[in-house]
Amino acid sequence: MDTFDPDEENPYVEPSEDDAIQLRRTRVTVDSVAALDLLDAVTGDLPGGGETRESQRMMVKTIAETFSNNEHCVIEAGTGVGKSLGYLVPAALSGARVVVATATKNLQSQLAAKDAPLVAEHLKGVKVAILKGKQNYLCLNRTNNIGGGQLTFDDGSKIPQTSTDQIREILAWSKGTETGDLDELHFEVDDKARRAVTVTPQECLSKNKCPQGDTCFHEVAKSRAAEASIIVVNTALYAADLATERQLLPKHDFVVFDEAHETVDIFARALGTSLAAAAMRACATVARLVLDGEAAKKCLELQTIAERFNVALDEQFNSGKLTGLSEKVELELSNVTVLVTEITELLRQIKTDNAAATAKTQRALGPMVHLLNDLIRVRGVKSGELLFLVKGEREVRLEISLIEVGERLAEELWSNVSAVLTSATIPINLPRELGLPEKVEVQRLPSPFNYEQNGLLYVPEGFPDRRDDEAAINAIIEELVTLITAAGGRTLALFTNRTVMQRVASAVAPRIETEVLVQYTKSRQRIIEEFRHSPEASLFAVTSFWQGIDVPGHSLSLVTIDRLPFTVPGEPLAEARRERSENPFMGVDLPRATMLLAQGVGRLIRTATDKGVVAVFDTRLAEARYRGMMFKALPPMKRTRDRREVINFLKTL
């Protein structure tokens, strides 16, 4: 098997047989009756005594049968079904090790700290652990070398004051933490502070060579995972485990993918790689600090070529050629590869018995080896992969992604584990895209919420065509002012474009009496918390806020969506997938847009008592021939095109 972009130099090693969970290679039996009894016991301990949810019980039975038959299942569990307990109960009863993979950190933390321990309390011997990637944990070796005064990075550059303040808080916190998990902090750690107190897998000295190896927080987390029967991880880490020939996670027979609608893109990225001039400059700067003479001059030369490579990428991107490599980029890549190969060998020749010097050398060598692997990968793109350019905030980078992941997963994943895939929204083509066996179909379990009574879906009558940006944006501004005023704030305004969002927010804010929060002005977590705890604020957002944000109750009564979330024409990976499809619109574009729309609409009603309106400012949802397929994926809310009906409904809330 080809190994793609191995990021981990220290593979996971199973503990001794006395400590390890025993894997059951023979078929396990999860009794459905016992599973439902356990579900009743667990939900009975919930605040208010819990409630019986028929869809949740069906989910438990389906997964119990799936594990017992060593098969796969895909379950769309509508909001309110209680899918976490739906899979944790049969997982706990299986007697085997089960890995639960989530697409977001928020859900990962909720499962590990709340839901899974609640189930484990009712079954003797069930242990729960959370395992994250190395850069989520404080590195004791790195922080032990941080002194007072002005803090600096390995390359000698000064750390900004805002980051040094965070670092000092982190150092104070480190004296009392048991896990070293930076997500425990009460603030969101910025990139520069994280860089100063953590190491990448390539920079790590490994447990055996590090002076703090026995107390390393990441190693402790791995040990806990080795002894656990339910391990909660991030889907990206699970995908990286597959990419590195199963070197990162404990062996297991069962896996649950929650937020499964994200799995295709996560695996496609994880089985690819990324390359930018920034990585070359960083490697050269750090390596120069441990090399001298002619060797150090090679590092300066690498920095120069990295700048030329960056210019060449920028020129290619501006020319509109977003796939493949121009001759100029090819030339600079060749030059970089030669230099990186030479510098890597020079770093490997360094010998020292000094622990600090060894650490410094490893933090130069590891990333340089990783860079060399990326260069080799970029210059040898395989069949079924796409090499394309992406414009980041600072510079253009090269990306390699799998166009389709199904064949790879069919060969290397589904034949080795029994899998459950679940989400509140499952695209109809997901089993095929993931390469699951043909007999696997999507089981759809309805939400227990009364959407028809509590929700209203609104598409304005006579609204400008959303593809006419100027007219549509002006109309959206007027519509938002009216609706937000009627709702008394309490609005999540979702956009498909950051520039449009900022323009509309700037125009709406002065015309309404309630507060307007705008994504990117504060950290994601902080702005969500402010929105959640404000009785009248509105939040304008794009990208990640379409999914994963949970604001139940009075703080959210109106969700607006500026346009149907179809992929922008010309996006390289989407174009490559279209070329492989017999019907690109029905097979690629519509399923993805429908899934994202359903995720956005799903932000509104999060509990049985929530009420509100979803307004979609795109008349295609009410008039296009494909609207019926989209409606099937949306909650069964009453629909209207009458603004007066919407205003009256909002005023009654």
Secondary structure, DSSP 8 states (H G I E B T S, - for coil): --------SS------TTTS-----S-----HHHHHHHHHHHHHTSGGG----HHHHHHHHHHHHHHHTT--EEEEE-TTS-HHHHHHHHHHHT-S-EEEEESSHHHHHHIIIIIHHHHHTTSTT--EEE---GGGB--HHHHTT--SSS-B-TTS-B--HHHHHHHHHHHHHHTT-SS-BGGGSSS---HHHHHHH---TTT---TTT-TTTTT-HHHHHHHHHHT-SEEEEEHHHHHHHHHTTS-SS---SEEEEESGGGHHHHHHHHTSEEE-HHHHHHHHHHHHTT--HHHHHHHHHHHHHHHHHHHHHHHHHHTT--BS--HHHHHHHHHHHHHHHHHHHHHHT-----HHHHHHHHHHHHHHHHHHHHHHHHTT--TTEEEEEEE-SSSEEEEEEES--HHHHHHHTTTTSEEEEEES---TTHHHHTT--TT--EEEE--SS-HHHHEEEE--TT---TTSHHHHHHHHHHHHHHHHHHHTS-EEEE-S-HHHHHHHHHHHGGGSSS-EEETTSS-HHHHHHHHHH-SS-EEEE-GGGGSS----STT--EEEESS-----TT-HHHHHHHHT-SSHIIIIIHHHHHHHHHHHHTTS--STT--EEEEE--THHHHSTTHHHHHHHS---EEE--HHHHHHHHHT-
